[in-house]
């Protein structure tokens, strides 16, 4: 799943598109948003239960199935308003890994550990992940390619930070270990 991904709001959005059964919601979620990590059925149904409890969805049809009854869910006005608010608010810009990377470098310097080696190891890990994402772009479809691009751009920014920090390690060392 994407970091910061809201399963309840995403399911509400899928329901705003059309009323659906839990199975259909899971299928559509996995197809569009679950790349690399599918949504468990239990999470789908527990989320739908909470959304119903909170008045954001209602069941409009219950039909017998081969197993349990199939319940079709419909978004309410409250749910649609929440989706609209969510879609119109910008995502908070986050540094993702940057905070962890920075903390590790500073602590390595404070503890007289080889921060240079840590940065080199992190660079190799980022480059390996970038190769994986580039292969995904090459062999996947449009959705896979767009998701891979998102990851690649973040990794490129991290690599720029790693290079900048590597060039300034002596200055940083002087500040954290006077």
C-alpha positions in Angstrom: 0.0 0.0 0.0 1.0 3.5 -0.5 2.3 5.4 2.5 -0.4 7.5 3.9 -3.0 5.7 1.9 -6.5 5.9 3.6 -8.3 2.6 3.1 -11.6 3.9 4.4 -11.6 7.0 2.2 -10.4 5.0 -0.8 -13.3 2.5 -0.3 -15.7 5.4 0.0 -14.4 6.8 -3.3 -14.9 3.4 -5.0 -18.5 3.3 -3.6 -19.2 6.9 -4.8 -18.4 5.6 -8.3 -21.0 2.8 -7.9 -22.6 0.7 -5.2 -20.6 -2.5 -4.7 -20.2 -5.7 -2.7 -17.2 -6.2 -0.4 -15.7 -8.6 -2.9 -15.9 -6.1 -5.7 -14.4 -3.4 -3.5 -11.5 -5.6 -2.6 -10.9 -6.5 -6.3 -11.0 -2.9 -7.4 -8.8 -1.7 -4.5 -6.2 -4.4 -5.3 -6.3 -3.6 -9.0 -5.8 0.1 -8.6 -4.2 0.7 -5.2 -2.8 -2.6 -3.9 0.2 -2.9 -6.0 2.7 -5.0 -4.0 0.3 -5.4 -1.1 -3.3 -6.6 -1.5 -6.0 -5.6 0.9 -7.1 -8.5 3.2 -10.8 -9.4 3.0 -11.1 -9.0 6.8 -9.9 -5.4 6.5 -12.4 -4.7 3.8 -15.4 -5.9 5.9 -14.2 -4.4 9.1 -13.7 -1.1 7.4 -17.2 -1.3 5.8 -18.6 -2.1 9.2 -17.0 1.0 10.7 -18.2 3.1 7.8 -21.7 1.8 8.2 -21.6 2.5 12.0 -20.5 6.1 11.3 -23.3 6.7 8.8 -21.0 6.9 5.7 -22.4 3.8 3.9 -25.5 1.8 4.1 -26.5 -1.6 2.8 -29.1 -1.4 0.2 -29.4 -5.0 -0.9 -28.6 -8.4 0.7 -28.7 -11.4 -1.6 -27.9 -15.0 -0.9 -24.5 -16.2 -2.2 -22.7 -19.5 -2.5 -21.3 -18.8 1.0 -22.4 -15.9 3.2 -25.0 -13.4 2.1 -23.7 -10.8 -0.3 -24.3 -7.3 1.0 -24.2 -4.4 -1.4 -23.0 -1.1 0.0 -24.0 2.4 -1.0 -22.3 5.6 0.0 -24.4 8.2 2.0 -24.3 11.9 1.7 -22.0 12.0 4.8 -19.6 9.6 3.1 -19.7 11.5 -0.2 -18.9 14.8 1.6 -16.0 13.2 3.3 -14.6 11.9 0.0 -15.0 15.3 -1.6 -13.2 17.0 1.3 -10.4 14.4 1.2 -10.0 14.8 -2.6 -9.8 18.5 -2.5 -7.3 18.8 0.4 -3.6 18.6 -0.6 -1.6 15.8 0.7 0.8 17.1 3.4 4.3 17.2 1.9 6.4 14.7 3.9 10.1 14.0 3.8 9.3 10.2 3.9 12.6 8.6 4.8 14.6 11.8 5.1 14.1 12.1 8.9 15.3 8.5 9.4 18.3 9.0 7.2 19.2 12.2 8.9 18.9 10.7 12.4 21.1 7.8 11.5 23.8 10.0 10.0 23.8 12.3 13.0 23.8 9.5 15.5 26.6 7.7 13.6 28.7 10.8 13.8 27.9 11.4 17.5 28.8 7.8 18.3 32.0 7.8 16.2 30.6 5.3 13.8 31.3 5.3 10.1 28.6 7.6 8.7 30.3 7.5 5.3 29.8 3.7 5.1 26.2 4.1 6.2 25.5 6.6 3.4 27.3 4.3 0.9 25.2 1.4 2.0 22.0 3.4 1.8 23.0 4.7 -1.7 23.4 1.1 -2.9 20.0 0.1 -1.4 18.4 3.0 -3.2 20.0 2.2 -6.5 18.9 -1.4 -6.2 15.3 -0.3 -5.6 15.5 2.1 -8.5 16.6 -0.8 -10.8 13.6 -2.8 -9.6 11.2 0.1 -10.2 12.8 0.8 -13.7 12.1 -2.9 -14.6 8.5 -2.5 -13.4 8.2 0.5 -15.7 9.6 -1.5 -18.6 7.4 -4.5 -18.1 4.2 -3.2 -16.4 1.3 -1.2 -17.6 0.4 2.4 -17.2 -0.6 2.2 -13.6 2.5 0.2 -12.7 4.6 2.8 -14.6 3.1 5.8 -12.9 3.5 4.2 -9.4 7.1 3.3 -10.3 7.8 6.9 -11.4 6.5 8.2 -8.1 8.9 5.9 -6.2 11.8 6.7 -8.6 11.4 10.4 -8.1 11.4 10.1 -4.3 14.5 7.9 -4.5 16.2 10.3 -6.7 15.6 13.1 -4.2 16.9 10.9 -1.4 20.0 10.2 -3.5 20.6 13.9 -4.0 20.3 14.3 -0.2 22.7 11.5 0.4 25.3 13.0 -2.0 24.9 16.5 -0.5 25.2 15.1 3.0 28.3 13.0 2.1 29.9 16.2 0.8 29.1 18.0 4.1 29.9 15.2 6.6 33.0 16.9 7.9 31.0 20.1 8.6 28.2 18.1 10.2 30.7 16.1 12.3 32.2 19.4 13.6 28.8 20.5 14.7 27.7 17.3 16.4 31.1 16.4 17.9 32.7 19.7 18.8 
